[in-house]
Structures are given as C-alpha cells and as structure tokens.
Amino acid sequence: MNNKNNSILNTYIFTIFFFGLSLASYLIYRFNNISILGAVLFGILIFLADNFSVPLPKTGFVSVNFGISLAALIIFGPATAIIVTLISSISIRDILKKEPYYKHIFNCGQYLISISISSWIFEILFDRNASNAFIAKNIGIIFMAALVFFILNTFLTASVISLSKKIKIINVWIFNFAWLLPFHIFLVVMSVAISFLYNLYGPFTLMLTMMPLIIAQYTYMLRTNERKALLNSIMHIVKIVEAKDIYTAGHSVRVAEYSEKIARKVRLNEYDIEMLKNLANLHDIGKIQVDLSVLNKTDILTSEDWNEIKKHPIVGYEIVKEITFLKDNANAVLYHHEREDGLGYPFGIDGKQIPYYAKIISIADSYDAMTTDRPYRKALTPAEALLEIKKNKGRQFDSSLCDKMIEVLNEENQIQL
Ligand SMILES: [Fe+2]
C-alpha cells in the first residue's frame, strides 16, 4: 500500500473512532440512565459472545453480540446498550493475536456509531409508556433500529476493507455481509424474546434465552470451520498433484491469481471471484490419475501420451463435482483445455459452448504454462508469452477476456508491445 493510501486510511480510521466516541459520550450524557446490573450482566454475555465469534470469508467476524446489544437497548435504554457494545469491542482474541491497534480503534468507533445512531432513533420512537411494551408499533421500531444498526455496522466495516484492499465497497459488502441478513433477523427475534422474558421474570431468564443464541453461534462456527478444513485438504491434494510433475510447482496457485485478476477486470462479484479461484486452484487436479512417466517426459509426446494427458479434465471434473459448494461450476475444470475455434480437448466444443469460468482459467493457465520451463521447452519471457496470447485472440482464447488479460499483464509487467 502506498503512503498516500495509508494516510487516507489512517485519517478515516481515526475519524470513525473519534466520531463514534463523541456520539456515544453525548448519548450517555443525554440519556444518563445506566443500569449497573444490566451493564454487568449483558457486558459479561457480550464479552463471551464476541470472543467466540466466527471468522468471515474475507475478513472480520460474525457473532451474536448484536442480539445482546439490542436486548440491552430494549430493556435498559441507549446508555446501557452503548456501554455493553463498548465492552464487545474489546476482543481478547485480537489482543492475543497482537492485531494492530488501528483494528481495535476502528472496530470500537464503528460499533459505537452503529449502536449510538440506531439506539437514538429507537429511543425517540419507542413507546416505553405503552401498557404492553411489545405492541406491534414497538416491535416495528425494534426491527427498524436493528436494520439501521445492520446497515451502519456492515457498510462501515465494508468501507475500511474497500479502502485498504481497493475492492469496490458493494462487492465487499455482498461477499462478506449480505448473507448475514437472515441471521440478523433471527437475532432481532431472539432479542425481543430475551427482553420480553427479562421484563416478566427477571435476570435468571438470561440462562434460558441465551442458549439458542449460543447454539446458533456454534452452528455458524462449525459450518465455517468445515468449509475451511475442506479447502485446506483440497490445497494439500493440489500440492501432491503438483509434486508429481516437477515442472508445475506453484502452477495452480498462480493460475488462481491470474484468474482473479482477470475476474476483477470483468467486474465479477466477490462470491464469483472466490468460486473461480477455488476452481482455478483445482483445474489440474485430474493429473492425479495421469501416468507419472508421461507428465515428466522430455521427448516429444506420442499420441498415446496425449490420450493419457487429455483425460485429466474429465478426471478433475469427476472430483470437483463431488464438492458441494463447487459442483454447480465444476464444468470449468472439464472444459479448461477447450478452445474458441473448437480445436481443444477433451470434446472439441467451440467458444459458444465453453463456460465463462473455463475461458478465464484457460487464458490464465496458458500464460503461466508458457512462462515456466516445461520438459520439452524452455520458458518464454513475459513479453513473448504476451505476444502469443495476442496471436491466439479469438482462436484459442475468448477475444474480450484476452484483452482483459493483456491489460493485467501490461499493468503487472509494464510490457508494452
Ligand atoms: Fe490442465
């Protein structure tokens, strides 16, 4: 990251922090009704919940702490809810992991802004004098305040990721946060139940009402860990496959990186980019069944050798279609050696029939293959490989994707031909 970008990011982080702190202080002063019991009880709950939260796909964490903050807001009002939320921003995990200080500062600031604005709106509209606090109008206000919190919290977090990683904010939001909306709706329902029972029967009901929240969080954690473990195992298999072929170490990872760069040029969203990267990492996994002597042969390949090599997209497809979250796009592996002019393998289909992901992987794969040594030839220079890509535009590769790859390479290597 360059210095200019760094200083913009730092200014933004400190602005969020000081704005959050000022807003929270003002509201605590204005409403001045802190419940010590509420702050202690809900503070302990939110502290535990936040320190057992679940990593998100790109960065950040999901936890039930919002449900606890909202319950504190309904029962005790803004001042207690703000104190409870402040406690949630102290993450022991981040401190133990020695996360940089600006992460704590930003987190603290964005949580304080989100809870302050949502609880201010809530307190103005919520009818605490109604004979039953849980009348339809009040329930509607709870949902509205929750929505304000969700929007502020997720967009503020997405904004800092967008600034630091230079990814469009809407893409960050869709990939990291949009899928959390149903979970947040569930948290609102739970917080209504928590506050209703608390008001009726007192603090001991927290033991009962917190159980579903803890189970929900645990389920999310299992789901996330399962997917992470599966991807780790897959990457181990990729390394084993690459170890068979002495010339292709690191090839799959580089193909995934080039595929991502092309995907960003064509503005795929973060979900699709992640999917494409996984597929690109696995594009040659079918080589696990290709005869070792053929893979490492230094002589000219015979037609039998070619027949052996040509089966790897089919074998790879059979493997990838068994992976739940990749099966719908597994044909990207099956067709990654097909060509626009129909002269590719294994089926010789033409450009109109080749899936988009397969076209992207094909260009990335070919460029990396050309720029690394192979048993039968030396590596081309980046400039020579770029020329080859240009020559094969519309013949081997999709024309518009070819232009995007040329843009990527021009930016990366400053190659101008
Ligand atoms: Fe391949």
Residues whose N, C-alpha, C, O or C-beta is under 5 A from the ligand:
A	BS01	LIG	H283 D284
